[in-house]
Amino acid sequence: MATSGTYVTEVPLKGTVEKHYKKWRSENHAIPEAIGHHIQNVTIHEGEWDSHGAIKTWDYTCGITYTF
């Protein structure tokens, strides 16, 4: 079953913009360690972590567990 739509939330961040950009751009695998109560897992299926067009699966919780 495919899920479509937009999920928008605000998360307070501490640190520099560069630090957070680096995490989102090339260190997605570290995000569950930082906010494991929301994002449980990030898996790469095709491409590299920091390559454009890479296919990733994000397992997250918003009330109930979803996979995006």
PDBQT receptor file of N, H, CA, C and O in Angstrom, charges set to zero:
ATOM      1  N   MET A   1       0.839  -1.167   0.000  1.00  0.00    +0.000 N 
ATOM      2  CA  MET A   1       0.000   0.000   0.000  1.00  0.00    +0.000 C 
ATOM      3  C   MET A   1       0.887   1.234   0.000  1.00  0.00    +0.000 C 
ATOM      4  O   MET A   1       1.778   1.343   0.842  1.00  0.00    +0.000 OA
ATOM      5  N   ALA A   2       0.677   2.128  -0.884  1.00  0.00    +0.000 N 
ATOM      6  H   ALA A   2      -0.047   2.039  -1.568  1.00  0.00    +0.000 HD
ATOM      7  CA  ALA A   2       1.470   3.352  -0.978  1.00  0.00    +0.000 C 
ATOM      8  C   ALA A   2       0.760   4.482  -0.248  1.00  0.00    +0.000 C 
ATOM      9  O   ALA A   2      -0.465   4.593  -0.281  1.00  0.00    +0.000 OA
ATOM     10  N   THR A   3       1.547   5.309   0.404  1.00  0.00    +0.000 N 
ATOM     11  H   THR A   3       2.543   5.219   0.431  1.00  0.00    +0.000 HD
ATOM     12  CA  THR A   3       1.024   6.469   1.099  1.00  0.00    +0.000 C 
ATOM     13  C   THR A   3       1.452   7.714   0.354  1.00  0.00    +0.000 C 
ATOM     14  O   THR A   3       2.606   7.828  -0.058  1.00  0.00    +0.000 OA
ATOM     15  N   SER A   4       0.542   8.638   0.179  1.00  0.00    +0.000 N 
ATOM     16  H   SER A   4      -0.396   8.545   0.514  1.00  0.00    +0.000 HD
ATOM     17  CA  SER A   4       0.907   9.893  -0.465  1.00  0.00    +0.000 C 
ATOM     18  C   SER A   4       0.387  11.040   0.378  1.00  0.00    +0.000 C 
ATOM     19  O   SER A   4      -0.556  10.882   1.154  1.00  0.00    +0.000 OA
ATOM     20  N   GLY A   5       1.008  12.189   0.218  1.00  0.00    +0.000 N 
ATOM     21  H   GLY A   5       1.773  12.318  -0.413  1.00  0.00    +0.000 HD
ATOM     22  CA  GLY A   5       0.589  13.357   0.970  1.00  0.00    +0.000 C 
ATOM     23  C   GLY A   5       1.790  14.089   1.515  1.00  0.00    +0.000 C 
ATOM     24  O   GLY A   5       2.933  13.796   1.162  1.00  0.00    +0.000 OA
ATOM     25  N   THR A   6       1.519  15.038   2.374  1.00  0.00    +0.000 N 
ATOM     26  H   THR A   6       0.591  15.276   2.661  1.00  0.00    +0.000 HD
ATOM     27  CA  THR A   6       2.575  15.861   2.944  1.00  0.00    +0.000 C 
ATOM     28  C   THR A   6       2.478  15.827   4.455  1.00  0.00    +0.000 C 
ATOM     29  O   THR A   6       1.393  15.964   5.021  1.00  0.00    +0.000 OA
ATOM     30  N   TYR A   7       3.599  15.646   5.095  1.00  0.00    +0.000 N 
ATOM     31  H   TYR A   7       4.480  15.534   4.636  1.00  0.00    +0.000 HD
ATOM     32  CA  TYR A   7       3.681  15.674   6.548  1.00  0.00    +0.000 C 
ATOM     33  C   TYR A   7       4.549  16.859   6.924  1.00  0.00    +0.000 C 
ATOM     34  O   TYR A   7       5.709  16.929   6.517  1.00  0.00    +0.000 OA
ATOM     35  N   VAL A   8       4.013  17.781   7.684  1.00  0.00    +0.000 N 
ATOM     36  H   VAL A   8       3.071  17.725   8.015  1.00  0.00    +0.000 HD
ATOM     37  CA  VAL A   8       4.752  18.985   8.061  1.00  0.00    +0.000 C 
ATOM     38  C   VAL A   8       4.752  19.104   9.571  1.00  0.00    +0.000 C 
ATOM     39  O   VAL A   8       3.711  18.963  10.214  1.00  0.00    +0.000 OA
ATOM     40  N   THR A   9       5.920  19.364  10.136  1.00  0.00    +0.000 N 
ATOM     41  H   THR A   9       6.765  19.479   9.614  1.00  0.00    +0.000 HD
ATOM     42  CA  THR A   9       6.039  19.585  11.572  1.00  0.00    +0.000 C 
ATOM     43  C   THR A   9       7.221  20.501  11.833  1.00  0.00    +0.000 C 
ATOM     44  O   THR A   9       8.068  20.694  10.961  1.00  0.00    +0.000 OA
ATOM     45  N   GLU A  10       7.279  21.059  13.018  1.00  0.00    +0.000 N 
ATOM     46  H   GLU A  10       6.591  20.903  13.727  1.00  0.00    +0.000 HD
ATOM     47  CA  GLU A  10       8.417  21.875  13.416  1.00  0.00    +0.000 C 
ATOM     48  C   GLU A  10       9.177  21.134  14.502  1.00  0.00    +0.000 C 
ATOM     49  O   GLU A  10       8.586  20.637  15.461  1.00  0.00    +0.000 OA
ATOM     50  N   VAL A  11      10.479  21.065  14.343  1.00  0.00    +0.000 N 
ATOM     51  H   VAL A  11      10.959  21.468  13.564  1.00  0.00    +0.000 HD
ATOM     52  CA  VAL A  11      11.345  20.407  15.316  1.00  0.00    +0.000 C 
ATOM     53  C   VAL A  11      12.402  21.411  15.737  1.00  0.00    +0.000 C 
ATOM     54  O   VAL A  11      13.152  21.894  14.888  1.00  0.00    +0.000 OA
ATOM     55  N   PRO A  12      12.487  21.746  17.030  1.00  0.00    +0.000 N 
ATOM     56  CA  PRO A  12      13.520  22.690  17.465  1.00  0.00    +0.000 C 
ATOM     57  C   PRO A  12      14.905  22.056  17.336  1.00  0.00    +0.000 C 
ATOM     58  O   PRO A  12      15.118  20.924  17.772  1.00  0.00    +0.000 OA
ATOM     59  N   LEU A  13      15.833  22.782  16.741  1.00  0.00    +0.000 N 
ATOM     60  H   LEU A  13      15.660  23.701  16.387  1.00  0.00    +0.000 HD
ATOM     61  CA  LEU A  13      17.186  22.278  16.525  1.00  0.00    +0.000 C 
ATOM     62  C   LEU A  13      18.195  23.148  17.260  1.00  0.00    +0.000 C 
ATOM     63  O   LEU A  13      18.066  24.371  17.307  1.00  0.00    +0.000 OA
ATOM     64  N   LYS A  14      19.187  22.504  17.823  1.00  0.00    +0.000 N 
ATOM     65  H   LYS A  14      19.292  21.511  17.785  1.00  0.00    +0.000 HD
ATOM     66  CA  LYS A  14      20.289  23.219  18.460  1.00  0.00    +0.000 C 
ATOM     67  C   LYS A  14      21.535  22.972  17.628  1.00  0.00    +0.000 C 
ATOM     68  O   LYS A  14      21.794  21.840  17.219  1.00  0.00    +0.000 OA
ATOM     69  N   GLY A  15      22.302  24.012  17.376  1.00  0.00    +0.000 N 
ATOM     70  H   GLY A  15      22.092  24.931  17.708  1.00  0.00    +0.000 HD
ATOM     71  CA  GLY A  15      23.520  23.862  16.587  1.00  0.00    +0.000 C 
ATOM     72  C   GLY A  15      23.470  24.739  15.352  1.00  0.00    +0.000 C 
ATOM     73  O   GLY A  15      22.526  25.502  15.147  1.00  0.00    +0.000 OA
ATOM     74  N   THR A  16      24.497  24.617  14.537  1.00  0.00    +0.000 N 
ATOM     75  H   THR A  16      25.263  23.997  14.704  1.00  0.00    +0.000 HD
ATOM     76  CA  THR A  16      24.620  25.456  13.350  1.00  0.00    +0.000 C 
ATOM     77  C   THR A  16      23.829  24.885  12.177  1.00  0.00    +0.000 C 
ATOM     78  O   THR A  16      23.497  23.701  12.143  1.00  0.00    +0.000 OA
ATOM     79  N   VAL A  17      23.544  25.748  11.233  1.00  0.00    +0.000 N 
ATOM     80  H   VAL A  17      23.814  26.710  11.261  1.00  0.00    +0.000 HD
ATOM     81  CA  VAL A  17      22.855  25.328  10.010  1.00  0.00    +0.000 C 
ATOM     82  C   VAL A  17      23.696  24.309   9.258  1.00  0.00    +0.000 C 
ATOM     83  O   VAL A  17      23.170  23.320   8.746  1.00  0.00    +0.000 OA
ATOM     84  N   GLU A  18      24.997  24.545   9.190  1.00  0.00    +0.000 N 
ATOM     85  H   GLU A  18      25.424  25.347   9.606  1.00  0.00    +0.000 HD
ATOM     86  CA  GLU A  18      25.898  23.642   8.468  1.00  0.00    +0.000 C 
ATOM     87  C   GLU A  18      25.865  22.234   9.058  1.00  0.00    +0.000 C 
ATOM     88  O   GLU A  18      25.866  21.248   8.321  1.00  0.00    +0.000 OA
ATOM     89  N   LYS A  19      25.836  22.144  10.379  1.00  0.00    +0.000 N 
ATOM     90  H   LYS A  19      25.835  22.946  10.977  1.00  0.00    +0.000 HD
ATOM     91  CA  LYS A  19      25.810  20.842  11.053  1.00  0.00    +0.000 C 
ATOM     92  C   LYS A  19      24.547  20.061  10.668  1.00  0.00    +0.000 C 
ATOM     93  O   LYS A  19      24.621  18.872  10.356  1.00  0.00    +0.000 OA
ATOM     94  N   HIS A  20      23.405  20.723  10.690  1.00  0.00    +0.000 N 
ATOM     95  H   HIS A  20      23.344  21.688  10.943  1.00  0.00    +0.000 HD
ATOM     96  CA  HIS A  20      22.151  20.042  10.388  1.00  0.00    +0.000 C 
ATOM     97  C   HIS A  20      22.012  19.726   8.905  1.00  0.00    +0.000 C 
ATOM     98  O   HIS A  20      21.471  18.682   8.543  1.00  0.00    +0.000 OA
ATOM     99  N   TYR A  21      22.490  20.608   8.052  1.00  0.00    +0.000 N 
ATOM    100  H   TYR A  21      22.930  21.457   8.346  1.00  0.00    +0.000 HD
ATOM    101  CA  TYR A  21      22.456  20.332   6.612  1.00  0.00    +0.000 C 
ATOM    102  C   TYR A  21      23.282  19.092   6.291  1.00  0.00    +0.000 C 
ATOM    103  O   TYR A  21      22.865  18.248   5.498  1.00  0.00    +0.000 OA
ATOM    104  N   LYS A  22      24.460  18.987   6.914  1.00  0.00    +0.000 N 
ATOM    105  H   LYS A  22      24.799  19.673   7.559  1.00  0.00    +0.000 HD
ATOM    106  CA  LYS A  22      25.328  17.825   6.688  1.00  0.00    +0.000 C 
ATOM    107  C   LYS A  22      24.613  16.535   7.109  1.00  0.00    +0.000 C 
ATOM    108  O   LYS A  22      24.696  15.524   6.412  1.00  0.00    +0.000 OA
ATOM    109  N   LYS A  23      23.916  16.570   8.244  1.00  0.00    +0.000 N 
ATOM    110  H   LYS A  23      23.848  17.391   8.810  1.00  0.00    +0.000 HD
ATOM    111  CA  LYS A  23      23.178  15.383   8.706  1.00  0.00    +0.000 C 
ATOM    112  C   LYS A  23      22.099  14.976   7.700  1.00  0.00    +0.000 C 
ATOM    113  O   LYS A  23      22.006  13.804   7.337  1.00  0.00    +0.000 OA
ATOM    114  N   TRP A  24      21.283  15.934   7.248  1.00  0.00    +0.000 N 
ATOM    115  H   TRP A  24      21.358  16.886   7.544  1.00  0.00    +0.000 HD
ATOM    116  CA  TRP A  24      20.200  15.623   6.322  1.00  0.00    +0.000 C 
ATOM    117  C   TRP A  24      20.715  15.232   4.950  1.00  0.00    +0.000 C 
ATOM    118  O   TRP A  24      20.111  14.396   4.278  1.00  0.00    +0.000 OA
ATOM    119  N   ARG A  25      21.830  15.827   4.522  1.00  0.00    +0.000 N 
ATOM    120  H   ARG A  25      22.321  16.506   5.068  1.00  0.00    +0.000 HD
ATOM    121  CA  ARG A  25      22.358  15.591   3.177  1.00  0.00    +0.000 C 
ATOM    122  C   ARG A  25      23.112  14.274   3.068  1.00  0.00    +0.000 C 
ATOM    123  O   ARG A  25      22.866  13.497   2.145  1.00  0.00    +0.000 OA
ATOM    124  N   SER A  26      24.030  14.010   4.001  1.00  0.00    +0.000 N 
ATOM    125  H   SER A  26      24.230  14.640   4.751  1.00  0.00    +0.000 HD
ATOM    126  CA  SER A  26      24.923  12.866   3.802  1.00  0.00    +0.000 C 
ATOM    127  C   SER A  26      25.005  11.899   4.972  1.00  0.00    +0.000 C 
ATOM    128  O   SER A  26      25.698  10.886   4.876  1.00  0.00    +0.000 OA
ATOM    129  N   GLU A  27      24.320  12.181   6.069  1.00  0.00    +0.000 N 
ATOM    130  H   GLU A  27      23.757  13.004   6.146  1.00  0.00    +0.000 HD
ATOM    131  CA  GLU A  27      24.394  11.279   7.220  1.00  0.00    +0.000 C 
ATOM    132  C   GLU A  27      22.995  10.903   7.704  1.00  0.00    +0.000 C 
ATOM    133  O   GLU A  27      22.728  10.912   8.906  1.00  0.00    +0.000 OA
ATOM    134  N   ASN A  28      22.099  10.571   6.766  1.00  0.00    +0.000 N 
ATOM    135  H   ASN A  28      22.315  10.564   5.790  1.00  0.00    +0.000 HD
ATOM    136  CA  ASN A  28      20.729  10.205   7.126  1.00  0.00    +0.000 C 
ATOM    137  C   ASN A  28      20.676   9.036   8.096  1.00  0.00    +0.000 C 
ATOM    138  O   ASN A  28      19.781   8.958   8.937  1.00  0.00    +0.000 OA
ATOM    139  N   HIS A  29      21.632   8.133   7.978  1.00  0.00    +0.000 N 
ATOM    140  H   HIS A  29      22.359   8.197   7.295  1.00  0.00    +0.000 HD
ATOM    141  CA  HIS A  29      21.642   6.954   8.838  1.00  0.00    +0.000 C 
ATOM    142  C   HIS A  29      21.800   7.317  10.308  1.00  0.00    +0.000 C 
ATOM    143  O   HIS A  29      21.480   6.494  11.166  1.00  0.00    +0.000 OA
ATOM    144  N   ALA A  30      22.283   8.520  10.637  1.00  0.00    +0.000 N 
ATOM    145  H   ALA A  30      22.543   9.188   9.940  1.00  0.00    +0.000 HD
ATOM    146  CA  ALA A  30      22.482   8.944  12.025  1.00  0.00    +0.000 C 
ATOM    147  C   ALA A  30      21.234   9.594  12.620  1.00  0.00    +0.000 C 
ATOM    148  O   ALA A  30      21.181   9.806  13.832  1.00  0.00    +0.000 OA
ATOM    149  N   ILE A  31      20.245   9.911  11.816  1.00  0.00    +0.000 N 
ATOM    150  H   ILE A  31      20.288   9.739  10.832  1.00  0.00    +0.000 HD
ATOM    151  CA  ILE A  31      19.059  10.618  12.303  1.00  0.00    +0.000 C 
ATOM    152  C   ILE A  31      18.270   9.810  13.336  1.00  0.00    +0.000 C 
ATOM    153  O   ILE A  31      17.844  10.394  14.333  1.00  0.00    +0.000 OA
ATOM    154  N   PRO A  32      18.050   8.497  13.161  1.00  0.00    +0.000 N 
ATOM    155  CA  PRO A  32      17.329   7.762  14.202  1.00  0.00    +0.000 C 
ATOM    156  C   PRO A  32      18.009   7.824  15.571  1.00  0.00    +0.000 C 
ATOM    157  O   PRO A  32      17.326   7.762  16.593  1.00  0.00    +0.000 OA
ATOM    158  N   GLU A  33      19.322   7.943  15.612  1.00  0.00    +0.000 N 
ATOM    159  H   GLU A  33      19.877   7.994  14.782  1.00  0.00    +0.000 HD
ATOM    160  CA  GLU A  33      20.021   8.077  16.888  1.00  0.00    +0.000 C 
ATOM    161  C   GLU A  33      19.688   9.410  17.550  1.00  0.00    +0.000 C 
ATOM    162  O   GLU A  33      19.609   9.493  18.776  1.00  0.00    +0.000 OA
ATOM    163  N   ALA A  34      19.493  10.449  16.749  1.00  0.00    +0.000 N 
ATOM    164  H   ALA A  34      19.557  10.382  15.753  1.00  0.00    +0.000 HD
ATOM    165  CA  ALA A  34      19.233  11.783  17.277  1.00  0.00    +0.000 C 
ATOM    166  C   ALA A  34      17.774  11.965  17.699  1.00  0.00    +0.000 C 
ATOM    167  O   ALA A  34      17.502  12.542  18.752  1.00  0.00    +0.000 OA
ATOM    168  N   ILE A  35      16.844  11.482  16.892  1.00  0.00    +0.000 N 
ATOM    169  H   ILE A  35      17.064  11.013  16.036  1.00  0.00    +0.000 HD
ATOM    170  CA  ILE A  35      15.418  11.637  17.197  1.00  0.00    +0.000 C 
ATOM    171  C   ILE A  35      14.693  10.310  17.008  1.00  0.00    +0.000 C 
ATOM    172  O   ILE A  35      13.726  10.223  16.251  1.00  0.00    +0.000 OA
ATOM    173  N   GLY A  36      15.164   9.287  17.697  1.00  0.00    +0.000 N 
ATOM    174  H   GLY A  36      15.950   9.358  18.312  1.00  0.00    +0.000 HD
ATOM    175  CA  GLY A  36      14.622   7.937  17.566  1.00  0.00    +0.000 C 
ATOM    176  C   GLY A  36      13.175   7.801  17.985  1.00  0.00    +0.000 C 
ATOM    177  O   GLY A  36      12.506   6.846  17.590  1.00  0.00    +0.000 OA
ATOM    178  N   HIS A  37      12.673   8.751  18.789  1.00  0.00    +0.000 N 
ATOM    179  H   HIS A  37      13.217   9.527  19.109  1.00  0.00    +0.000 HD
ATOM    180  CA  HIS A  37      11.271   8.691  19.189  1.00  0.00    +0.000 C 
ATOM    181  C   HIS A  37      10.339   9.064  18.039  1.00  0.00    +0.000 C 
ATOM    182  O   HIS A  37       9.141   8.789  18.118  1.00  0.00    +0.000 OA
ATOM    183  N   HIS A  38      10.853   9.685  16.968  1.00  0.00    +0.000 N 
ATOM    184  H   HIS A  38      11.826   9.908  16.904  1.00  0.00    +0.000 HD
ATOM    185  CA  HIS A  38      10.047  10.014  15.791  1.00  0.00    +0.000 C 
ATOM    186  C   HIS A  38      10.455   9.186  14.570  1.00  0.00    +0.000 C 
ATOM    187  O   HIS A  38       9.596   8.657  13.865  1.00  0.00    +0.000 OA
ATOM    188  N   ILE A  39      11.754   9.074  14.321  1.00  0.00    +0.000 N 
ATOM    189  H   ILE A  39      12.452   9.504  14.894  1.00  0.00    +0.000 HD
ATOM    190  CA  ILE A  39      12.256   8.343  13.154  1.00  0.00    +0.000 C 
ATOM    191  C   ILE A  39      13.032   7.130  13.653  1.00  0.00    +0.000 C 
ATOM    192  O   ILE A  39      14.057   7.276  14.318  1.00  0.00    +0.000 OA
ATOM    193  N   GLN A  40      12.544   5.930  13.335  1.00  0.00    +0.000 N 
ATOM    194  H   GLN A  40      11.710   5.811  12.795  1.00  0.00    +0.000 HD
ATOM    195  CA  GLN A  40      13.169   4.714  13.837  1.00  0.00    +0.000 C 
ATOM    196  C   GLN A  40      14.268   4.184  12.930  1.00  0.00    +0.000 C 
ATOM    197  O   GLN A  40      15.222   3.572  13.412  1.00  0.00    +0.000 OA
ATOM    198  N   ASN A  41      14.152   4.409  11.617  1.00  0.00    +0.000 N 
ATOM    199  H   ASN A  41      13.377   4.906  11.226  1.00  0.00    +0.000 HD
ATOM    200  CA  ASN A  41      15.102   3.788  10.706  1.00  0.00    +0.000 C 
ATOM    201  C   ASN A  41      15.108   4.523   9.369  1.00  0.00    +0.000 C 
ATOM    202  O   ASN A  41      14.072   5.002   8.908  1.00  0.00    +0.000 OA
ATOM    203  N   VAL A  42      16.283   4.605   8.755  1.00  0.00    +0.000 N 
ATOM    204  H   VAL A  42      17.124   4.216   9.130  1.00  0.00    +0.000 HD
ATOM    205  CA  VAL A  42      16.424   5.101   7.388  1.00  0.00    +0.000 C 
ATOM    206  C   VAL A  42      17.253   4.068   6.638  1.00  0.00    +0.000 C 
ATOM    207  O   VAL A  42      18.378   3.768   7.036  1.00  0.00    +0.000 OA
ATOM    208  N   THR A  43      16.707   3.521   5.554  1.00  0.00    +0.000 N 
ATOM    209  H   THR A  43      15.793   3.765   5.230  1.00  0.00    +0.000 HD
ATOM    210  CA  THR A  43      17.382   2.483   4.787  1.00  0.00    +0.000 C 
ATOM    211  C   THR A  43      17.592   2.968   3.360  1.00  0.00    +0.000 C 
ATOM    212  O   THR A  43      16.675   3.514   2.748  1.00  0.00    +0.000 OA
ATOM    213  N   ILE A  44      18.792   2.771   2.830  1.00  0.00    +0.000 N 
ATOM    214  H   ILE A  44      19.537   2.327   3.327  1.00  0.00    +0.000 HD
ATOM    215  CA  ILE A  44      19.100   3.138   1.439  1.00  0.00    +0.000 C 
ATOM    216  C   ILE A  44      18.837   1.923   0.555  1.00  0.00    +0.000 C 
ATOM    217  O   ILE A  44      19.300   0.823   0.859  1.00  0.00    +0.000 OA
ATOM    218  N   HIS A  45      18.102   2.113  -0.530  1.00  0.00    +0.000 N 
ATOM    219  H   HIS A  45      17.726   3.006  -0.777  1.00  0.00    +0.000 HD
ATOM    220  CA  HIS A  45      17.785   1.015  -1.441  1.00  0.00    +0.000 C 
ATOM    221  C   HIS A  45      18.548   1.113  -2.751  1.00  0.00    +0.000 C 
ATOM    222  O   HIS A  45      18.905   0.096  -3.346  1.00  0.00    +0.000 OA
ATOM    223  N   GLU A  46      18.800   2.339  -3.202  1.00  0.00    +0.000 N 
ATOM    224  H   GLU A  46      18.510   3.165  -2.719  1.00  0.00    +0.000 HD
ATOM    225  CA  GLU A  46      19.491   2.525  -4.475  1.00  0.00    +0.000 C 
ATOM    226  C   GLU A  46      20.265   3.834  -4.417  1.00  0.00    +0.000 C 
ATOM    227  O   GLU A  46      19.742   4.849  -3.958  1.00  0.00    +0.000 OA
ATOM    228  N   GLY A  47      21.511   3.813  -4.882  1.00  0.00    +0.000 N 
ATOM    229  H   GLY A  47      21.936   2.988  -5.255  1.00  0.00    +0.000 HD
ATOM    230  CA  GLY A  47      22.342   5.012  -4.872  1.00  0.00    +0.000 C 
ATOM    231  C   GLY A  47      23.189   5.100  -3.609  1.00  0.00    +0.000 C 
ATOM    232  O   GLY A  47      23.312   4.133  -2.858  1.00  0.00    +0.000 OA
ATOM    233  N   GLU A  48      23.759   6.253  -3.394  1.00  0.00    +0.000 N 
ATOM    234  H   GLU A  48      23.659   7.039  -4.004  1.00  0.00    +0.000 HD
ATOM    235  CA  GLU A  48      24.584   6.513  -2.214  1.00  0.00    +0.000 C 
ATOM    236  C   GLU A  48      23.822   7.439  -1.275  1.00  0.00    +0.000 C 
ATOM    237  O   GLU A  48      22.875   8.108  -1.691  1.00  0.00    +0.000 OA
ATOM    238  N   TRP A  49      24.240   7.479   0.009  1.00  0.00    +0.000 N 
ATOM    239  H   TRP A  49      25.008   6.936   0.347  1.00  0.00    +0.000 HD
ATOM    240  CA  TRP A  49      23.556   8.317   0.993  1.00  0.00    +0.000 C 
ATOM    241  C   TRP A  49      23.440   9.758   0.535  1.00  0.00    +0.000 C 
ATOM    242  O   TRP A  49      22.397  10.386   0.718  1.00  0.00    +0.000 OA
ATOM    243  N   ASP A  50      24.506  10.293  -0.063  1.00  0.00    +0.000 N 
ATOM    244  H   ASP A  50      25.353   9.783  -0.212  1.00  0.00    +0.000 HD
ATOM    245  CA  ASP A  50      24.514  11.718  -0.401  1.00  0.00    +0.000 C 
ATOM    246  C   ASP A  50      24.303  11.988  -1.885  1.00  0.00    +0.000 C 
ATOM    247  O   ASP A  50      24.519  13.115  -2.331  1.00  0.00    +0.000 OA
ATOM    248  N   SER A  51      23.888  10.989  -2.666  1.00  0.00    +0.000 N 
ATOM    249  H   SER A  51      23.713  10.073  -2.304  1.00  0.00    +0.000 HD
ATOM    250  CA  SER A  51      23.707  11.209  -4.103  1.00  0.00    +0.000 C 
ATOM    251  C   SER A  51      22.279  11.655  -4.414  1.00  0.00    +0.000 C 
ATOM    252  O   SER A  51      21.320  11.236  -3.766  1.00  0.00    +0.000 OA
ATOM    253  N   HIS A  52      22.169  12.509  -5.416  1.00  0.00    +0.000 N 
ATOM    254  H   HIS A  52      22.948  12.849  -5.943  1.00  0.00    +0.000 HD
ATOM    255  CA  HIS A  52      20.860  12.973  -5.877  1.00  0.00    +0.000 C 
ATOM    256  C   HIS A  52      20.099  11.797  -6.481  1.00  0.00    +0.000 C 
ATOM    257  O   HIS A  52      20.662  11.021  -7.253  1.00  0.00    +0.000 OA
ATOM    258  N   GLY A  53      18.844  11.666  -6.138  1.00  0.00    +0.000 N 
ATOM    259  H   GLY A  53      18.386  12.297  -5.511  1.00  0.00    +0.000 HD
ATOM    260  CA  GLY A  53      18.022  10.604  -6.692  1.00  0.00    +0.000 C 
ATOM    261  C   GLY A  53      18.116   9.280  -5.960  1.00  0.00    +0.000 C 
ATOM    262  O   GLY A  53      17.523   8.295  -6.398  1.00  0.00    +0.000 OA
ATOM    263  N   ALA A  54      18.850   9.232  -4.848  1.00  0.00    +0.000 N 
ATOM    264  H   ALA A  54      19.331  10.033  -4.492  1.00  0.00    +0.000 HD
ATOM    265  CA  ALA A  54      18.944   7.994  -4.078  1.00  0.00    +0.000 C 
ATOM    266  C   ALA A  54      17.560   7.617  -3.546  1.00  0.00    +0.000 C 
ATOM    267  O   ALA A  54      16.762   8.488  -3.200  1.00  0.00    +0.000 OA
ATOM    268  N   ILE A  55      17.288   6.331  -3.484  1.00  0.00    +0.000 N 
ATOM    269  H   ILE A  55      17.936   5.624  -3.765  1.00  0.00    +0.000 HD
ATOM    270  CA  ILE A  55      16.002   5.849  -2.993  1.00  0.00    +0.000 C 
ATOM    271  C   ILE A  55      16.192   5.370  -1.563  1.00  0.00    +0.000 C 
ATOM    272  O   ILE A  55      16.981   4.464  -1.296  1.00  0.00    +0.000 OA
ATOM    273  N   LYS A  56      15.445   6.005  -0.633  1.00  0.00    +0.000 N 
ATOM    274  H   LYS A  56      14.805   6.742  -0.850  1.00  0.00    +0.000 HD
ATOM    275  CA  LYS A  56      15.560   5.696   0.792  1.00  0.00    +0.000 C 
ATOM    276  C   LYS A  56      14.178   5.406   1.358  1.00  0.00    +0.000 C 
ATOM    277  O   LYS A  56      13.177   5.950   0.889  1.00  0.00    +0.000 OA
ATOM    278  N   THR A  57      14.131   4.546   2.368  1.00  0.00    +0.000 N 
ATOM    279  H   THR A  57      14.943   4.105   2.749  1.00  0.00    +0.000 HD
ATOM    280  CA  THR A  57      12.907   4.280   3.108  1.00  0.00    +0.000 C 
ATOM    281  C   THR A  57      13.071   4.853   4.503  1.00  0.00    +0.000 C 
ATOM    282  O   THR A  57      14.051   4.560   5.189  1.00  0.00    +0.000 OA
ATOM    283  N   TRP A  58      12.107   5.677   4.928  1.00  0.00    +0.000 N 
ATOM    284  H   TRP A  58      11.312   5.916   4.371  1.00  0.00    +0.000 HD
ATOM    285  CA  TRP A  58      12.117   6.280   6.259  1.00  0.00    +0.000 C 
ATOM    286  C   TRP A  58      10.987   5.645   7.067  1.00  0.00    +0.000 C 
ATOM    287  O   TRP A  58       9.831   5.697   6.647  1.00  0.00    +0.000 OA
ATOM    288  N   ASP A  59      11.300   5.046   8.224  1.00  0.00    +0.000 N 
ATOM    289  H   ASP A  59      12.239   5.004   8.566  1.00  0.00    +0.000 HD
ATOM    290  CA  ASP A  59      10.288   4.523   9.142  1.00  0.00    +0.000 C 
ATOM    291  C   ASP A  59      10.130   5.543  10.263  1.00  0.00    +0.000 C 
ATOM    292  O   ASP A  59      11.079   5.816  10.998  1.00  0.00    +0.000 OA
ATOM    293  N   TYR A  60       8.922   6.108  10.393  1.00  0.00    +0.000 N 
ATOM    294  H   TYR A  60       8.151   5.886   9.796  1.00  0.00    +0.000 HD
ATOM    295  CA  TYR A  60       8.710   7.141  11.398  1.00  0.00    +0.000 C 
ATOM    296  C   TYR A  60       7.381   6.931  12.114  1.00  0.00    +0.000 C 
ATOM    297  O   TYR A  60       6.527   6.177  11.648  1.00  0.00    +0.000 OA
ATOM    298  N   THR A  61       7.214   7.599  13.242  1.00  0.00    +0.000 N 
ATOM    299  H   THR A  61       7.907   8.212  13.621  1.00  0.00    +0.000 HD
ATOM    300  CA  THR A  61       6.007   7.500  14.041  1.00  0.00    +0.000 C 
ATOM    301  C   THR A  61       5.376   8.873  14.188  1.00  0.00    +0.000 C 
ATOM    302  O   THR A  61       6.036   9.843  14.562  1.00  0.00    +0.000 OA
ATOM    303  N   CYS A  62       4.105   8.937  13.891  1.00  0.00    +0.000 N 
ATOM    304  H   CYS A  62       3.569   8.150  13.587  1.00  0.00    +0.000 HD
ATOM    305  CA  CYS A  62       3.310  10.151  14.095  1.00  0.00    +0.000 C 
ATOM    306  C   CYS A  62       1.976   9.673  14.661  1.00  0.00    +0.000 C 
ATOM    307  O   CYS A  62       0.975   9.604  13.947  1.00  0.00    +0.000 OA
ATOM    308  N   GLY A  63       1.975   9.346  15.941  1.00  0.00    +0.000 N 
ATOM    309  H   GLY A  63       2.788   9.402  16.521  1.00  0.00    +0.000 HD
ATOM    310  CA  GLY A  63       0.798   8.739  16.546  1.00  0.00    +0.000 C 
ATOM    311  C   GLY A  63       0.832   7.231  16.370  1.00  0.00    +0.000 C 
ATOM    312  O   GLY A  63       0.779   6.490  17.351  1.00  0.00    +0.000 OA
ATOM    313  N   ILE A  64       0.921   6.766  15.111  1.00  0.00    +0.000 N 
ATOM    314  H   ILE A  64       0.965   7.368  14.314  1.00  0.00    +0.000 HD
ATOM    315  CA  ILE A  64       1.100   5.351  14.809  1.00  0.00    +0.000 C 
ATOM    316  C   ILE A  64       2.275   5.229  13.845  1.00  0.00    +0.000 C 
ATOM    317  O   ILE A  64       2.672   6.220  13.233  1.00  0.00    +0.000 OA
ATOM    318  N   THR A  65       2.828   4.049  13.701  1.00  0.00    +0.000 N 
ATOM    319  H   THR A  65       2.505   3.243  14.198  1.00  0.00    +0.000 HD
ATOM    320  CA  THR A  65       4.012   3.856  12.873  1.00  0.00    +0.000 C 
ATOM    321  C   THR A  65       3.651   3.838  11.392  1.00  0.00    +0.000 C 
ATOM    322  O   THR A  65       2.720   3.147  10.977  1.00  0.00    +0.000 OA
ATOM    323  N   TYR A  66       4.409   4.615  10.591  1.00  0.00    +0.000 N 
ATOM    324  H   TYR A  66       5.165   5.176  10.929  1.00  0.00    +0.000 HD
ATOM    325  CA  TYR A  66       4.260   4.678   9.140  1.00  0.00    +0.000 C 
ATOM    326  C   TYR A  66       5.602   4.382   8.498  1.00  0.00    +0.000 C 
ATOM    327  O   TYR A  66       6.642   4.520   9.143  1.00  0.00    +0.000 OA
ATOM    328  N   THR A  67       5.594   3.979   7.241  1.00  0.00    +0.000 N 
ATOM    329  H   THR A  67       4.750   3.866   6.717  1.00  0.00    +0.000 HD
ATOM    330  CA  THR A  67       6.811   3.871   6.437  1.00  0.00    +0.000 C 
ATOM    331  C   THR A  67       6.621   4.753   5.225  1.00  0.00    +0.000 C 
ATOM    332  O   THR A  67       5.636   4.624   4.498  1.00  0.00    +0.000 OA
ATOM    333  N   PHE A  68       7.580   5.662   5.005  1.00  0.00    +0.000 N 
ATOM    334  H   PHE A  68       8.380   5.766   5.596  1.00  0.00    +0.000 HD
ATOM    335  CA  PHE A  68       7.500   6.628   3.905  1.00  0.00    +0.000 C 
ATOM    336  C   PHE A  68       8.652   6.392   2.980  1.00  0.00    +0.000 C 
ATOM    337  O   PHE A  68       8.792   7.091   1.977  1.00  0.00    +0.000 OA
TER     338      PHE A  68
